[in-house]
Amino acid sequence: YLFSTDGKDWQALAVVGHNKEDRNYDHIFHDFEYTSSGLPVKARYIRVVAKNYGLLPEWHLGNGGKAWIFADE
């Protein structure tokens, strides 16, 4: 996560990940959240940067195809 007061200059806030196994088809959805334990920050904008898997591996039903990320506010 990054934050900004003007939408131009961004500062890092946190890096979060997940602990789901790649081969586990039961976990199609995953909620990410961050709770600050430090000093409060002043922000008007929050930016979320997500990296997808790239090409799907051999064990995946769609192997060789592109991975997708779907996000909702």
Secondary structure in CASP SS format (residue, H / E / C, confidence):
PFRMAT SS
TARGET T0000
AUTHOR 0000-0000-0000
METHOD secondary structure of the structure
MODEL  1
Y C 1.00
L E 1.00
F E 1.00
S E 1.00
T C 1.00
D C 1.00
G C 1.00
K C 1.00
D C 1.00
W C 1.00
Q E 1.00
A E 1.00
L C 1.00
A C 1.00
V C 1.00
V C 1.00
G C 1.00
H C 1.00
N C 1.00
K C 1.00
E C 1.00
D C 1.00
R C 1.00
N C 1.00
Y C 1.00
D C 1.00
H C 1.00
I C 1.00
F C 1.00
H C 1.00
D C 1.00
F C 1.00
E C 1.00
Y C 1.00
T C 1.00
S C 1.00
S C 1.00
G C 1.00
L C 1.00
P C 1.00
V C 1.00
K C 1.00
A C 1.00
R C 1.00
Y E 1.00
I E 1.00
R E 1.00
V C 1.00
V C 1.00
A C 1.00
K C 1.00
N C 1.00
Y C 1.00
G C 1.00
L E 1.00
L C 1.00
P C 1.00
E C 1.00
W C 1.00
H C 1.00
L C 1.00
G C 1.00
N C 1.00
G C 1.00
G C 1.00
K E 1.00
A C 1.00
W C 1.00
I C 1.00
F C 1.00
A C 1.00
D C 1.00
E C 1.00
END
